Amino acid sequence: MDDDGAVVEAGPAADRGAHDDDRAQLGGGPGQVDDRLVDGEVHDDLRVWYARTHLEAVRTAIAEGIPVDGFFQWSYADNIEWVLGRDARYGVVYIDYDDDFRRIPKDSYRWFQQLLGAS
C-alpha cells in the first residue's frame, strides 16, 4: 500500500534469471503462456518460475518489515475470460475443453502442493 492507502502491485525483487528472455512472453502474466496438454500432462515451468519469484519477493518484503496481507494465485482452474474466451489459461489446473471438461493438474499445481505441504 502506498501513503494514500492504495494497493500497489510490484514485480519480484529477484526479477532476473534463467527466464529473462521468456518474460517477454508473459505480457499480462502467466495466463498468456501457451499451456499445452502433451501425453496427459501440462508442463508450465514458466508459471512455476513466476509464482516462485513473486513468493520470494513477498518473503523479502516481510523480512524488510513491509506488511503483507496475502498472496493470491489466479486462478485455481482455467476459465472462460470475458474478452479472451478460452484462449488464456490462468489456472494451475488445466481444463480439457475437448474431453468433457476433464481437469488435469499442471506442474504448477504440484509445485504449490509441495510448497504448501512443506510449510
Jmol script that loads the backbone (N, CA, C; Angstrom):
load data "model"
ATOM      1  N   MET A   1       0.828  -1.165   0.000  1.00  0.00           N
ATOM      2  CA  MET A   1       0.000   0.000   0.000  1.00  0.00           C
ATOM      3  C   MET A   1       0.882   1.240   0.000  1.00  0.00           C
ATOM      4  N   ASP A   2       0.469   2.230  -0.757  1.00  0.00           N
ATOM      5  CA  ASP A   2       1.238   3.471  -0.748  1.00  0.00           C
ATOM      6  C   ASP A   2       0.749   4.379   0.386  1.00  0.00           C
ATOM      7  N   ASP A   3       1.288   5.597   0.472  1.00  0.00           N
ATOM      8  CA  ASP A   3       0.949   6.509   1.563  1.00  0.00           C
ATOM      9  C   ASP A   3      -0.525   6.906   1.568  1.00  0.00           C
ATOM     10  N   ASP A   4      -1.192   6.795   0.420  1.00  0.00           N
ATOM     11  CA  ASP A   4      -2.605   7.157   0.339  1.00  0.00           C
ATOM     12  C   ASP A   4      -3.536   5.978   0.600  1.00  0.00           C
ATOM     13  N   GLY A   5      -2.960   4.809   0.912  1.00  0.00           N
ATOM     14  CA  GLY A   5      -3.768   3.633   1.190  1.00  0.00           C
ATOM     15  C   GLY A   5      -4.130   2.825  -0.038  1.00  0.00           C
ATOM     16  N   ALA A   6      -3.591   3.185  -1.201  1.00  0.00           N
ATOM     17  CA  ALA A   6      -3.890   2.445  -2.431  1.00  0.00           C
ATOM     18  C   ALA A   6      -3.025   1.191  -2.499  1.00  0.00           C
ATOM     19  N   VAL A   7      -3.585   0.144  -3.053  1.00  0.00           N
ATOM     20  CA  VAL A   7      -2.843  -1.097  -3.221  1.00  0.00           C
ATOM     21  C   VAL A   7      -1.812  -0.902  -4.321  1.00  0.00           C
ATOM     22  N   VAL A   8      -0.595  -1.312  -4.057  1.00  0.00           N
ATOM     23  CA  VAL A   8       0.487  -1.175  -5.019  1.00  0.00           C
ATOM     24  C   VAL A   8       0.910  -2.566  -5.462  1.00  0.00           C
ATOM     25  N   GLU A   9       0.924  -2.793  -6.760  1.00  0.00           N
ATOM     26  CA  GLU A   9       1.392  -4.065  -7.296  1.00  0.00           C
ATOM     27  C   GLU A   9       2.818  -3.887  -7.763  1.00  0.00           C
ATOM     28  N   ALA A  10       3.657  -4.856  -7.442  1.00  0.00           N
ATOM     29  CA  ALA A  10       5.059  -4.780  -7.837  1.00  0.00           C
ATOM     30  C   ALA A  10       5.548  -6.154  -8.236  1.00  0.00           C
ATOM     31  N   GLY A  11       6.462  -6.181  -9.184  1.00  0.00           N
ATOM     32  CA  GLY A  11       7.067  -7.437  -9.598  1.00  0.00           C
ATOM     33  C   GLY A  11       8.085  -7.883  -8.575  1.00  0.00           C
ATOM     34  N   PRO A  12       8.596  -9.091  -8.745  1.00  0.00           N
ATOM     35  CA  PRO A  12       9.536  -9.613  -7.766  1.00  0.00           C
ATOM     36  C   PRO A  12      10.854  -8.857  -7.769  1.00  0.00           C
ATOM     37  N   ALA A  13      11.439  -8.758  -6.586  1.00  0.00           N
ATOM     38  CA  ALA A  13      12.753  -8.119  -6.471  1.00  0.00           C
ATOM     39  C   ALA A  13      13.791  -8.935  -7.229  1.00  0.00           C
ATOM     40  N   ALA A  14      13.588 -10.238  -7.263  1.00  0.00           N
ATOM     41  CA  ALA A  14      14.522 -11.118  -7.965  1.00  0.00           C
ATOM     42  C   ALA A  14      14.042 -11.332  -9.388  1.00  0.00           C
ATOM     43  N   ASP A  15      13.796 -10.249 -10.090  1.00  0.00           N
ATOM     44  CA  ASP A  15      13.220 -10.315 -11.431  1.00  0.00           C
ATOM     45  C   ASP A  15      14.298 -10.503 -12.484  1.00  0.00           C
ATOM     46  N   ARG A  16      15.241 -11.395 -12.195  1.00  0.00           N
ATOM     47  CA  ARG A  16      16.324 -11.711 -13.119  1.00  0.00           C
ATOM     48  C   ARG A  16      16.514 -13.214 -13.082  1.00  0.00           C
ATOM     49  N   GLY A  17      17.115 -13.754 -14.098  1.00  0.00           N
ATOM     50  CA  GLY A  17      17.419 -15.172 -14.016  1.00  0.00           C
ATOM     51  C   GLY A  17      17.292 -15.904 -15.324  1.00  0.00           C
ATOM     52  N   ALA A  18      17.105 -17.205 -15.195  1.00  0.00           N
ATOM     53  CA  ALA A  18      17.135 -18.096 -16.347  1.00  0.00           C
ATOM     54  C   ALA A  18      16.042 -17.799 -17.356  1.00  0.00           C
ATOM     55  N   HIS A  19      14.946 -17.193 -16.922  1.00  0.00           N
ATOM     56  CA  HIS A  19      13.816 -16.966 -17.826  1.00  0.00           C
ATOM     57  C   HIS A  19      13.733 -15.530 -18.314  1.00  0.00           C
ATOM     58  N   ASP A  20      14.816 -14.765 -18.249  1.00  0.00           N
ATOM     59  CA  ASP A  20      14.761 -13.363 -18.666  1.00  0.00           C
ATOM     60  C   ASP A  20      14.178 -13.207 -20.067  1.00  0.00           C
ATOM     61  N   ASP A  21      14.605 -14.036 -21.001  1.00  0.00           N
ATOM     62  CA  ASP A  21      14.100 -13.928 -22.369  1.00  0.00           C
ATOM     63  C   ASP A  21      12.636 -14.338 -22.460  1.00  0.00           C
ATOM     64  N   ASP A  22      12.232 -15.285 -21.605  1.00  0.00           N
ATOM     65  CA  ASP A  22      10.867 -15.793 -21.654  1.00  0.00           C
ATOM     66  C   ASP A  22       9.860 -14.817 -21.070  1.00  0.00           C
ATOM     67  N   ARG A  23      10.320 -13.905 -20.184  1.00  0.00           N
ATOM     68  CA  ARG A  23       9.383 -12.996 -19.534  1.00  0.00           C
ATOM     69  C   ARG A  23       8.635 -12.142 -20.542  1.00  0.00           C
ATOM     70  N   ALA A  24       9.234 -11.860 -21.668  1.00  0.00           N
ATOM     71  CA  ALA A  24       8.560 -11.047 -22.682  1.00  0.00           C
ATOM     72  C   ALA A  24       7.284 -11.734 -23.152  1.00  0.00           C
ATOM     73  N   GLN A  25       7.216 -13.059 -23.049  1.00  0.00           N
ATOM     74  CA  GLN A  25       6.034 -13.806 -23.466  1.00  0.00           C
ATOM     75  C   GLN A  25       4.877 -13.634 -22.487  1.00  0.00           C
ATOM     76  N   LEU A  26       5.179 -13.227 -21.256  1.00  0.00           N
ATOM     77  CA  LEU A  26       4.144 -13.167 -20.238  1.00  0.00           C
ATOM     78  C   LEU A  26       3.110 -12.091 -20.511  1.00  0.00           C
ATOM     79  N   GLY A  27       3.534 -10.957 -21.065  1.00  0.00           N
ATOM     80  CA  GLY A  27       2.577  -9.892 -21.329  1.00  0.00           C
ATOM     81  C   GLY A  27       1.778  -9.568 -20.094  1.00  0.00           C
ATOM     82  N   GLY A  28       0.529 -10.012 -20.043  1.00  0.00           N
ATOM     83  CA  GLY A  28      -0.350  -9.748 -18.906  1.00  0.00           C
ATOM     84  C   GLY A  28      -0.190 -10.736 -17.781  1.00  0.00           C
ATOM     85  N   GLY A  29       0.823 -11.543 -17.794  1.00  0.00           N
ATOM     86  CA  GLY A  29       1.029 -12.526 -16.728  1.00  0.00           C
ATOM     87  C   GLY A  29       1.110 -13.926 -17.301  1.00  0.00           C
ATOM     88  N   PRO A  30       1.222 -14.916 -16.425  1.00  0.00           N
ATOM     89  CA  PRO A  30       1.420 -16.276 -16.911  1.00  0.00           C
ATOM     90  C   PRO A  30       0.203 -16.874 -17.594  1.00  0.00           C
ATOM     91  N   GLY A  31      -0.915 -16.177 -17.619  1.00  0.00           N
ATOM     92  CA  GLY A  31      -2.073 -16.664 -18.364  1.00  0.00           C
ATOM     93  C   GLY A  31      -1.860 -16.560 -19.855  1.00  0.00           C
ATOM     94  N   GLN A  32      -0.875 -15.767 -20.256  1.00  0.00           N
ATOM     95  CA  GLN A  32      -0.600 -15.605 -21.675  1.00  0.00           C
ATOM     96  C   GLN A  32       0.348 -16.677 -22.201  1.00  0.00           C
ATOM     97  N   VAL A  33       0.816 -17.549 -21.323  1.00  0.00           N
ATOM     98  CA  VAL A  33       1.676 -18.651 -21.730  1.00  0.00           C
ATOM     99  C   VAL A  33       0.806 -19.705 -22.400  1.00  0.00           C
ATOM    100  N   ASP A  34       1.308 -20.308 -23.446  1.00  0.00           N
ATOM    101  CA  ASP A  34       0.538 -21.289 -24.192  1.00  0.00           C
ATOM    102  C   ASP A  34       0.667 -22.661 -23.527  1.00  0.00           C
ATOM    103  N   ASP A  35      -0.241 -22.957 -22.586  1.00  0.00           N
ATOM    104  CA  ASP A  35      -0.243 -24.261 -21.931  1.00  0.00           C
ATOM    105  C   ASP A  35      -0.724 -25.316 -22.917  1.00  0.00           C
ATOM    106  N   ARG A  36       0.034 -26.387 -23.020  1.00  0.00           N
ATOM    107  CA  ARG A  36      -0.328 -27.454 -23.944  1.00  0.00           C
ATOM    108  C   ARG A  36      -0.416 -28.777 -23.207  1.00  0.00           C
ATOM    109  N   LEU A  37      -1.451 -29.524 -23.508  1.00  0.00           N
ATOM    110  CA  LEU A  37      -1.620 -30.856 -22.966  1.00  0.00           C
ATOM    111  C   LEU A  37      -0.840 -31.821 -23.848  1.00  0.00           C
ATOM    112  N   VAL A  38       0.186 -32.472 -23.274  1.00  0.00           N
ATOM    113  CA  VAL A  38       1.028 -33.406 -24.022  1.00  0.00           C
ATOM    114  C   VAL A  38       1.122 -34.693 -23.211  1.00  0.00           C
ATOM    115  N   ASP A  39       0.650 -35.778 -23.800  1.00  0.00           N
ATOM    116  CA  ASP A  39       0.679 -37.082 -23.137  1.00  0.00           C
ATOM    117  C   ASP A  39       0.038 -37.027 -21.753  1.00  0.00           C
ATOM    118  N   GLY A  40      -1.055 -36.294 -21.642  1.00  0.00           N
ATOM    119  CA  GLY A  40      -1.804 -36.232 -20.391  1.00  0.00           C
ATOM    120  C   GLY A  40      -1.228 -35.317 -19.335  1.00  0.00           C
ATOM    121  N   GLU A  41      -0.215 -34.518 -19.669  1.00  0.00           N
ATOM    122  CA  GLU A  41       0.413 -33.625 -18.697  1.00  0.00           C
ATOM    123  C   GLU A  41       0.571 -32.223 -19.280  1.00  0.00           C
ATOM    124  N   VAL A  42       0.653 -31.239 -18.370  1.00  0.00           N
ATOM    125  CA  VAL A  42       0.917 -29.858 -18.773  1.00  0.00           C
ATOM    126  C   VAL A  42       2.134 -29.387 -17.989  1.00  0.00           C
ATOM    127  N   HIS A  43       3.202 -29.094 -18.719  1.00  0.00           N
ATOM    128  CA  HIS A  43       4.439 -28.618 -18.105  1.00  0.00           C
ATOM    129  C   HIS A  43       4.491 -27.099 -18.247  1.00  0.00           C
ATOM    130  N   ASP A  44       4.197 -26.409 -17.170  1.00  0.00           N
ATOM    131  CA  ASP A  44       4.128 -24.938 -17.187  1.00  0.00           C
ATOM    132  C   ASP A  44       5.226 -24.351 -16.300  1.00  0.00           C
ATOM    133  N   ASP A  45       6.469 -24.653 -16.662  1.00  0.00           N
ATOM    134  CA  ASP A  45       7.600 -24.217 -15.837  1.00  0.00           C
ATOM    135  C   ASP A  45       7.711 -22.700 -15.739  1.00  0.00           C
ATOM    136  N   LEU A  46       7.228 -21.985 -16.727  1.00  0.00           N
ATOM    137  CA  LEU A  46       7.277 -20.526 -16.647  1.00  0.00           C
ATOM    138  C   LEU A  46       6.320 -20.009 -15.571  1.00  0.00           C
ATOM    139  N   ARG A  47       5.163 -20.655 -15.414  1.00  0.00           N
ATOM    140  CA  ARG A  47       4.223 -20.269 -14.359  1.00  0.00           C
ATOM    141  C   ARG A  47       4.813 -20.588 -12.982  1.00  0.00           C
ATOM    142  N   VAL A  48       5.505 -21.712 -12.864  1.00  0.00           N
ATOM    143  CA  VAL A  48       6.162 -22.059 -11.602  1.00  0.00           C
ATOM    144  C   VAL A  48       7.216 -21.010 -11.278  1.00  0.00           C
ATOM    145  N   TRP A  49       8.030 -20.662 -12.267  1.00  0.00           N
ATOM    146  CA  TRP A  49       9.055 -19.623 -12.067  1.00  0.00           C
ATOM    147  C   TRP A  49       8.414 -18.314 -11.623  1.00  0.00           C
ATOM    148  N   TYR A  50       7.338 -17.930 -12.286  1.00  0.00           N
ATOM    149  CA  TYR A  50       6.633 -16.678 -11.991  1.00  0.00           C
ATOM    150  C   TYR A  50       6.150 -16.669 -10.541  1.00  0.00           C
ATOM    151  N   ALA A  51       5.501 -17.744 -10.115  1.00  0.00           N
ATOM    152  CA  ALA A  51       4.992 -17.828  -8.743  1.00  0.00           C
ATOM    153  C   ALA A  51       6.141 -17.862  -7.739  1.00  0.00           C
ATOM    154  N   ARG A  52       7.177 -18.645  -8.031  1.00  0.00           N
ATOM    155  CA  ARG A  52       8.311 -18.769  -7.106  1.00  0.00           C
ATOM    156  C   ARG A  52       8.992 -17.426  -6.895  1.00  0.00           C
ATOM    157  N   THR A  53       9.266 -16.700  -7.983  1.00  0.00           N
ATOM    158  CA  THR A  53       9.961 -15.420  -7.842  1.00  0.00           C
ATOM    159  C   THR A  53       9.094 -14.386  -7.125  1.00  0.00           C
ATOM    160  N   HIS A  54       7.793 -14.423  -7.353  1.00  0.00           N
ATOM    161  CA  HIS A  54       6.913 -13.496  -6.652  1.00  0.00           C
ATOM    162  C   HIS A  54       6.813 -13.845  -5.167  1.00  0.00           C
ATOM    163  N   LEU A  55       6.771 -15.115  -4.846  1.00  0.00           N
ATOM    164  CA  LEU A  55       6.744 -15.506  -3.436  1.00  0.00           C
ATOM    165  C   LEU A  55       8.069 -15.197  -2.740  1.00  0.00           C
ATOM    166  N   GLU A  56       9.170 -15.292  -3.473  1.00  0.00           N
ATOM    167  CA  GLU A  56      10.462 -14.875  -2.913  1.00  0.00           C
ATOM    168  C   GLU A  56      10.444 -13.380  -2.617  1.00  0.00           C
ATOM    169  N   ALA A  57       9.816 -12.602  -3.488  1.00  0.00           N
ATOM    170  CA  ALA A  57       9.707 -11.161  -3.265  1.00  0.00           C
ATOM    171  C   ALA A  57       8.824 -10.865  -2.050  1.00  0.00           C
ATOM    172  N   VAL A  58       7.784 -11.656  -1.857  1.00  0.00           N
ATOM    173  CA  VAL A  58       6.929 -11.495  -0.675  1.00  0.00           C
ATOM    174  C   VAL A  58       7.743 -11.784   0.582  1.00  0.00           C
ATOM    175  N   ARG A  59       8.524 -12.858   0.549  1.00  0.00           N
ATOM    176  CA  ARG A  59       9.360 -13.194   1.708  1.00  0.00           C
ATOM    177  C   ARG A  59      10.354 -12.067   2.004  1.00  0.00           C
ATOM    178  N   THR A  60      10.950 -11.507   0.960  1.00  0.00           N
ATOM    179  CA  THR A  60      11.887 -10.391   1.133  1.00  0.00           C
ATOM    180  C   THR A  60      11.176  -9.174   1.727  1.00  0.00           C
ATOM    181  N   ALA A  61       9.989  -8.879   1.221  1.00  0.00           N
ATOM    182  CA  ALA A  61       9.221  -7.736   1.728  1.00  0.00           C
ATOM    183  C   ALA A  61       8.905  -7.909   3.212  1.00  0.00           C
ATOM    184  N   ILE A  62       8.488  -9.106   3.592  1.00  0.00           N
ATOM    185  CA  ILE A  62       8.180  -9.369   5.001  1.00  0.00           C
ATOM    186  C   ILE A  62       9.435  -9.196   5.851  1.00  0.00           C
ATOM    187  N   ALA A  63      10.565  -9.718   5.366  1.00  0.00           N
ATOM    188  CA  ALA A  63      11.830  -9.602   6.098  1.00  0.00           C
ATOM    189  C   ALA A  63      12.247  -8.143   6.256  1.00  0.00           C
ATOM    190  N   GLU A  64      11.834  -7.293   5.305  1.00  0.00           N
ATOM    191  CA  GLU A  64      12.168  -5.862   5.365  1.00  0.00           C
ATOM    192  C   GLU A  64      11.128  -5.062   6.155  1.00  0.00           C
ATOM    193  N   GLY A  65      10.156  -5.760   6.742  1.00  0.00           N
ATOM    194  CA  GLY A  65       9.166  -5.093   7.575  1.00  0.00           C
ATOM    195  C   GLY A  65       7.962  -4.550   6.837  1.00  0.00           C
ATOM    196  N   ILE A  66       7.802  -4.905   5.583  1.00  0.00           N
ATOM    197  CA  ILE A  66       6.652  -4.443   4.811  1.00  0.00           C
ATOM    198  C   ILE A  66       5.459  -5.340   5.142  1.00  0.00           C
ATOM    199  N   PRO A  67       4.332  -4.760   5.531  1.00  0.00           N
ATOM    200  CA  PRO A  67       3.170  -5.595   5.869  1.00  0.00           C
ATOM    201  C   PRO A  67       2.591  -6.262   4.610  1.00  0.00           C
ATOM    202  N   VAL A  68       2.413  -7.545   4.691  1.00  0.00           N
ATOM    203  CA  VAL A  68       1.853  -8.317   3.572  1.00  0.00           C
ATOM    204  C   VAL A  68       0.617  -9.043   4.082  1.00  0.00           C
ATOM    205  N   ASP A  69      -0.503  -8.822   3.415  1.00  0.00           N
ATOM    206  CA  ASP A  69      -1.756  -9.450   3.835  1.00  0.00           C
ATOM    207  C   ASP A  69      -1.957 -10.823   3.197  1.00  0.00           C
ATOM    208  N   GLY A  70      -1.315 -11.082   2.080  1.00  0.00           N
ATOM    209  CA  GLY A  70      -1.511 -12.379   1.453  1.00  0.00           C
ATOM    210  C   GLY A  70      -0.936 -12.434   0.052  1.00  0.00           C
ATOM    211  N   PHE A  71      -1.027 -13.601  -0.519  1.00  0.00           N
ATOM    212  CA  PHE A  71      -0.605 -13.846  -1.898  1.00  0.00           C
ATOM    213  C   PHE A  71      -1.743 -14.582  -2.568  1.00  0.00           C
ATOM    214  N   PHE A  72      -2.140 -14.131  -3.727  1.00  0.00           N
ATOM    215  CA  PHE A  72      -3.265 -14.739  -4.426  1.00  0.00           C
ATOM    216  C   PHE A  72      -2.811 -15.261  -5.783  1.00  0.00           C
ATOM    217  N   GLN A  73      -2.966 -16.541  -5.986  1.00  0.00           N
ATOM    218  CA  GLN A  73      -2.637 -17.163  -7.270  1.00  0.00           C
ATOM    219  C   GLN A  73      -3.899 -17.180  -8.108  1.00  0.00           C
ATOM    220  N   TRP A  74      -3.859 -16.506  -9.239  1.00  0.00           N
ATOM    221  CA  TRP A  74      -5.018 -16.513 -10.132  1.00  0.00           C
ATOM    222  C   TRP A  74      -4.736 -17.492 -11.231  1.00  0.00           C
ATOM    223  N   SER A  75      -5.456 -18.439 -11.341  1.00  0.00           N
ATOM    224  CA  SER A  75      -6.666 -18.906 -10.694  1.00  0.00           C
ATOM    225  C   SER A  75      -6.498 -20.391 -10.453  1.00  0.00           C
ATOM    226  N   TYR A  76      -7.411 -20.989  -9.709  1.00  0.00           N
ATOM    227  CA  TYR A  76      -7.343 -22.427  -9.461  1.00  0.00           C
ATOM    228  C   TYR A  76      -7.386 -23.207 -10.780  1.00  0.00           C
ATOM    229  N   ALA A  77      -8.337 -22.876 -11.612  1.00  0.00           N
ATOM    230  CA  ALA A  77      -8.522 -23.636 -12.857  1.00  0.00           C
ATOM    231  C   ALA A  77      -8.656 -22.684 -14.036  1.00  0.00           C
ATOM    232  N   ASP A  78      -8.329 -23.195 -15.206  1.00  0.00           N
ATOM    233  CA  ASP A  78      -8.557 -22.421 -16.421  1.00  0.00           C
ATOM    234  C   ASP A  78     -10.043 -22.076 -16.481  1.00  0.00           C
ATOM    235  N   ASN A  79     -10.335 -20.909 -17.008  1.00  0.00           N
ATOM    236  CA  ASN A  79     -11.727 -20.483 -17.057  1.00  0.00           C
ATOM    237  C   ASN A  79     -12.000 -19.756 -18.363  1.00  0.00           C
ATOM    238  N   ILE A  80     -13.185 -19.265 -18.505  1.00  0.00           N
ATOM    239  CA  ILE A  80     -13.555 -18.505 -19.697  1.00  0.00           C
ATOM    240  C   ILE A  80     -13.462 -17.025 -19.347  1.00  0.00           C
ATOM    241  N   GLU A  81     -12.598 -16.317 -20.053  1.00  0.00           N
ATOM    242  CA  GLU A  81     -12.419 -14.884 -19.827  1.00  0.00           C
ATOM    243  C   GLU A  81     -13.363 -14.112 -20.744  1.00  0.00           C
ATOM    244  N   TRP A  82     -13.861 -13.002 -20.251  1.00  0.00           N
ATOM    245  CA  TRP A  82     -14.842 -12.211 -20.981  1.00  0.00           C
ATOM    246  C   TRP A  82     -14.361 -11.846 -22.377  1.00  0.00           C
ATOM    247  N   VAL A  83     -13.133 -11.369 -22.499  1.00  0.00           N
ATOM    248  CA  VAL A  83     -12.624 -10.905 -23.788  1.00  0.00           C
ATOM    249  C   VAL A  83     -11.867 -12.002 -24.527  1.00  0.00           C
ATOM    250  N   LEU A  84     -11.097 -12.815 -23.803  1.00  0.00           N
ATOM    251  CA  LEU A  84     -10.207 -13.797 -24.427  1.00  0.00           C
ATOM    252  C   LEU A  84     -10.829 -15.176 -24.595  1.00  0.00           C
ATOM    253  N   GLY A  85     -12.021 -15.367 -24.091  1.00  0.00           N
ATOM    254  CA  GLY A  85     -12.672 -16.664 -24.206  1.00  0.00           C
ATOM    255  C   GLY A  85     -11.871 -17.752 -23.499  1.00  0.00           C
ATOM    256  N   ARG A  86     -11.628 -18.859 -24.201  1.00  0.00           N
ATOM    257  CA  ARG A  86     -10.891 -19.984 -23.631  1.00  0.00           C
ATOM    258  C   ARG A  86      -9.407 -19.954 -23.977  1.00  0.00           C
ATOM    259  N   ASP A  87      -8.954 -18.899 -24.649  1.00  0.00           N
ATOM    260  CA  ASP A  87      -7.561 -18.850 -25.104  1.00  0.00           C
ATOM    261  C   ASP A  87      -6.564 -18.647 -23.976  1.00  0.00           C
ATOM    262  N   ALA A  88      -6.869 -17.773 -23.025  1.00  0.00           N
ATOM    263  CA  ALA A  88      -5.941 -17.514 -21.915  1.00  0.00           C
ATOM    264  C   ALA A  88      -6.168 -18.577 -20.840  1.00  0.00           C
ATOM    265  N   ARG A  89      -5.087 -19.178 -20.396  1.00  0.00           N
ATOM    266  CA  ARG A  89      -5.179 -20.218 -19.368  1.00  0.00           C
ATOM    267  C   ARG A  89      -4.398 -19.765 -18.154  1.00  0.00           C
ATOM    268  N   TYR A  90      -5.132 -19.390 -17.111  1.00  0.00           N
ATOM    269  CA  TYR A  90      -4.513 -18.837 -15.915  1.00  0.00           C
ATOM    270  C   TYR A  90      -4.363 -19.860 -14.799  1.00  0.00           C
ATOM    271  N   GLY A  91      -5.070 -20.929 -14.871  1.00  0.00           N
ATOM    272  CA  GLY A  91      -5.153 -21.845 -13.748  1.00  0.00           C
ATOM    273  C   GLY A  91      -3.964 -22.761 -13.559  1.00  0.00           C
ATOM    274  N   VAL A  92      -3.905 -23.343 -12.361  1.00  0.00           N
ATOM    275  CA  VAL A  92      -2.911 -24.376 -12.080  1.00  0.00           C
ATOM    276  C   VAL A  92      -3.503 -25.750 -12.376  1.00  0.00           C
ATOM    277  N   VAL A  93      -4.778 -25.763 -12.747  1.00  0.00           N
ATOM    278  CA  VAL A  93      -5.445 -26.985 -13.203  1.00  0.00           C
ATOM    279  C   VAL A  93      -5.924 -26.736 -14.626  1.00  0.00           C
ATOM    280  N   TYR A  94      -5.499 -27.590 -15.541  1.00  0.00           N
ATOM    281  CA  TYR A  94      -5.842 -27.492 -16.956  1.00  0.00           C
ATOM    282  C   TYR A  94      -7.256 -28.046 -17.156  1.00  0.00           C
ATOM    283  N   ILE A  95      -8.081 -27.309 -17.886  1.00  0.00           N
ATOM    284  CA  ILE A  95      -9.410 -27.789 -18.245  1.00  0.00           C
ATOM    285  C   ILE A  95      -9.366 -28.215 -19.704  1.00  0.00           C
ATOM    286  N   ASP A  96      -9.613 -29.491 -19.936  1.00  0.00           N
ATOM    287  CA  ASP A  96      -9.616 -30.020 -21.305  1.00  0.00           C
ATOM    288  C   ASP A  96     -11.013 -29.812 -21.881  1.00  0.00           C
ATOM    289  N   TYR A  97     -11.180 -28.735 -22.620  1.00  0.00           N
ATOM    290  CA  TYR A  97     -12.484 -28.365 -23.157  1.00  0.00           C
ATOM    291  C   TYR A  97     -12.975 -29.365 -24.199  1.00  0.00           C
ATOM    292  N   ASP A  98     -12.071 -30.146 -24.761  1.00  0.00           N
ATOM    293  CA  ASP A  98     -12.445 -31.116 -25.795  1.00  0.00           C
ATOM    294  C   ASP A  98     -12.753 -32.501 -25.228  1.00  0.00           C
ATOM    295  N   ASP A  99     -12.557 -32.699 -23.938  1.00  0.00           N
ATOM    296  CA  ASP A  99     -12.762 -34.015 -23.332  1.00  0.00           C
ATOM    297  C   ASP A  99     -13.618 -33.887 -22.075  1.00  0.00           C
ATOM    298  N   ASP A 100     -14.852 -33.447 -22.262  1.00  0.00           N
ATOM    299  CA  ASP A 100     -15.820 -33.385 -21.172  1.00  0.00           C
ATOM    300  C   ASP A 100     -15.327 -32.538 -19.987  1.00  0.00           C
ATOM    301  N   PHE A 101     -14.540 -31.502 -20.302  1.00  0.00           N
ATOM    302  CA  PHE A 101     -14.032 -30.575 -19.287  1.00  0.00           C
ATOM    303  C   PHE A 101     -13.218 -31.294 -18.205  1.00  0.00           C
ATOM    304  N   ARG A 102     -12.489 -32.309 -18.627  1.00  0.00           N
ATOM    305  CA  ARG A 102     -11.628 -33.062 -17.701  1.00  0.00           C
ATOM    306  C   ARG A 102     -10.607 -32.112 -17.075  1.00  0.00           C
ATOM    307  N   ARG A 103     -10.340 -32.290 -15.791  1.00  0.00           N
ATOM    308  CA  ARG A 103      -9.388 -31.447 -15.067  1.00  0.00           C
ATOM    309  C   ARG A 103      -8.073 -32.192 -14.878  1.00  0.00           C
ATOM    310  N   ILE A 104      -6.983 -31.529 -15.252  1.00  0.00           N
ATOM    311  CA  ILE A 104      -5.656 -32.132 -15.200  1.00  0.00           C
ATOM    312  C   ILE A 104      -4.729 -31.191 -14.439  1.00  0.00           C
ATOM    313  N   PRO A 105      -4.234 -31.610 -13.270  1.00  0.00           N
ATOM    314  CA  PRO A 105      -3.301 -30.744 -12.533  1.00  0.00           C
ATOM    315  C   PRO A 105      -2.032 -30.485 -13.351  1.00  0.00           C
ATOM    316  N   LYS A 106      -1.653 -29.215 -13.435  1.00  0.00           N
ATOM    317  CA  LYS A 106      -0.433 -28.826 -14.145  1.00  0.00           C
ATOM    318  C   LYS A 106       0.757 -29.003 -13.209  1.00  0.00           C
ATOM    319  N   ASP A 107       1.962 -28.867 -13.738  1.00  0.00           N
ATOM    320  CA  ASP A 107       3.159 -28.923 -12.898  1.00  0.00           C
ATOM    321  C   ASP A 107       3.101 -27.858 -11.802  1.00  0.00           C
ATOM    322  N   SER A 108       2.542 -26.689 -12.123  1.00  0.00           N
ATOM    323  CA  SER A 108       2.436 -25.620 -11.126  1.00  0.00           C
ATOM    324  C   SER A 108       1.535 -26.043  -9.967  1.00  0.00           C
ATOM    325  N   TYR A 109       0.506 -26.824 -10.232  1.00  0.00           N
ATOM    326  CA  TYR A 109      -0.361 -27.354  -9.177  1.00  0.00           C
ATOM    327  C   TYR A 109       0.460 -28.200  -8.223  1.00  0.00           C
ATOM    328  N   ARG A 110       1.243 -29.115  -8.802  1.00  0.00           N
ATOM    329  CA  ARG A 110       2.081 -29.989  -7.964  1.00  0.00           C
ATOM    330  C   ARG A 110       3.143 -29.190  -7.206  1.00  0.00           C
ATOM    331  N   TRP A 111       3.673 -28.123  -7.826  1.00  0.00           N
ATOM    332  CA  TRP A 111       4.655 -27.274  -7.152  1.00  0.00           C
ATOM    333  C   TRP A 111       4.029 -26.598  -5.935  1.00  0.00           C
ATOM    334  N   PHE A 112       2.826 -26.025  -6.108  1.00  0.00           N
ATOM    335  CA  PHE A 112       2.135 -25.397  -4.977  1.00  0.00           C
ATOM    336  C   PHE A 112       1.800 -26.433  -3.909  1.00  0.00           C
ATOM    337  N   GLN A 113       1.385 -27.607  -4.328  1.00  0.00           N
ATOM    338  CA  GLN A 113       1.052 -28.677  -3.389  1.00  0.00           C
ATOM    339  C   GLN A 113       2.264 -29.036  -2.530  1.00  0.00           C
ATOM    340  N   GLN A 114       3.409 -29.165  -3.176  1.00  0.00           N
ATOM    341  CA  GLN A 114       4.643 -29.482  -2.452  1.00  0.00           C
ATOM    342  C   GLN A 114       5.040 -28.317  -1.525  1.00  0.00           C
ATOM    343  N   LEU A 115       4.923 -27.096  -2.028  1.00  0.00           N
ATOM    344  CA  LEU A 115       5.270 -25.915  -1.225  1.00  0.00           C
ATOM    345  C   LEU A 115       4.391 -25.835   0.025  1.00  0.00           C
ATOM    346  N   LEU A 116       3.097 -26.010  -0.143  1.00  0.00           N
ATOM    347  CA  LEU A 116       2.179 -25.896   0.987  1.00  0.00           C
ATOM    348  C   LEU A 116       2.323 -27.068   1.960  1.00  0.00           C
ATOM    349  N   GLY A 117       2.685 -28.230   1.436  1.00  0.00           N
ATOM    350  CA  GLY A 117       2.913 -29.381   2.310  1.00  0.00           C
ATOM    351  C   GLY A 117       4.176 -29.253   3.128  1.00  0.00           C
ATOM    352  N   ALA A 118       5.112 -28.449   2.646  1.00  0.00           N
ATOM    353  CA  ALA A 118       6.388 -28.275   3.334  1.00  0.00           C
ATOM    354  C   ALA A 118       6.304 -27.232   4.431  1.00  0.00           C
ATOM    355  N   SER A 119       5.226 -26.430   4.432  1.00  0.00           N
ATOM    356  CA  SER A 119       5.151 -25.352   5.427  1.00  0.00           C
ATOM    357  C   SER A 119       4.374 -25.768   6.656  1.00  0.00           C
TER     358      SER A 119
END
end "model"
wireframe off; spacefill off
backbone 0.3
color backbone group
